[in-house]
């Protein structure tokens, strides 16, 4: 399992600049659970859902997803959320 984690981190590190540079991406980062080092989260901010969907339909996403999904121990989860502001 540690080999899979290192492989996942390397794939993300290699592609981080390309993902961040994708049209409409304002921010992207990789987070790791403090109590279970085999659990990762990616957090990204997009200008719009349309921009996110263009990324999801891109060759870049296909390449990154194809390389990472084989490393997962469980079914991945994804959420699209919105910020709730109180100002």
BELSULMO-V16445 format. One record per residue. N is the residue number from 1. SS is DSSP state (@ for helix, = for strand, . for the rest). PSI is psi as a letter, one per 40 degrees, with the letter a starting at -180 (999 if undefined). OMEGA is omega as a letter, one per 40 degrees, with the letter a starting at -180 (* if undefined). Layout:
n: <N N>
ss: <SS SS>
psi: <PSI PSI>
omega: <OMEGA OMEGA>
//
This chain:
n: <1 2 3 4 5 6 7 8 9 10 11 12 13 14 15 16 17 18 19 20 21 22 23 24 25 26 27 28 29 30 31 32 33 34 35 36 37 38 39 40 41 42 43 44 45 46 47 48 49 50 51 52 53 54 55 56 57 58 59 60 61 62 63 64 65 66 67 68 69 70 71 72 73 74 75 76 77 78 79 80 81 82 83 84 85 86 87>
ss: <. @ @ @ @ @ @ @ @ @ @ @ @ @ @ @ @ @ @ @ . . . . = = = = = = = = . . . . . . . = = = = = = = . . @ @ @ @ @ @ @ @ . . @ @ @ @ @ @ @ @ @ @ @ . . . . . . . . . . . . . . . . . .>
psi: <d d d d d d d d d d d d d d e d d d d d e h h e h d i h i h i h h d e g e e h i i i h i h i d i d d d d d d d d e i d d d d d d d d d d d e e i e i h i i i i h i i h h i f 999>
omega: <i i i i i i i a a i i a a a a a a i a a a a i i i a i i i i i i a a i a i i i i i a a i a i a i i i i i i i a i a i i i a i a a i a a a i a a i a i i i i i i a i i i a a i *>
//
